[in-house]
Amino acid sequence: MERTIEVLLVSILTLVAVLYVYPMVRGVTLRLDDNQEFITDVYYVYLTQGSLLRGYHLRNVTLMNNSIVFPTAVLFNGSASRVISSSIIRVRENMTLDGFCVLRIYYREGYVWIEKQ
């Protein structure tokens, strides 16, 4: 009888702990949207030294030489960050992208260039 009560008590406490922790764990998420696709494509172009022409729906993303600033964190290089800084990122002029845009991403002379089409 004692063993049954002990198992029942441990089961109830485990259930309570899971119900308590689940909302906190569920709240720690990253939106995998076009922001994530965009930075993944930038990295892909760097690795392959190729080029891409693709449309993205970006909200308030700022492109500058050496950095890309996102409104929310994206996964890059093993961590989540809003600002991606790299000396290989190049743009002809600083710009803030808001809405749908077609971007050409290409590798040239050791740099990844990003141009709005």
HUBEL-V365363 format. One record per pair of residues at least 24 apart in sequence whose C-alpha atoms are under 8 Angstrom apart, sorted by the first residue. I is the first residue (numbers start at 1). J is the second residue. Records with the same first field share a line. If there is no record, write none. Layout:
BEGIN
I: J, J
END
This chain:
BEGIN
30: 73, 74
31: 74
32: 74
34: 58
35: 70, 74
36: 74, 75
39: 74, 76
40: 76
41: 105
42: 105, 112
45: 105, 106, 107, 112
46: 107, 111, 112
49: 106, 107, 108
50: 106, 107
51: 104, 105, 106, 107
52: 103, 104, 105, 106
53: 102, 103, 104, 105
54: 102, 103, 104
55: 100, 101, 102, 103
56: 100, 101, 102, 103
57: 98, 99, 100, 101
58: 97, 98, 99, 100, 101
59: 97, 98, 99
60: 96, 97, 98
61: 96, 97, 98
62: 94, 95, 96, 97
63: 91, 94, 95, 96, 97
64: 89, 90, 91, 93, 94, 95
65: 89, 90, 91, 94
66: 90
88: 112
89: 113, 114
90: 114
91: 115
END
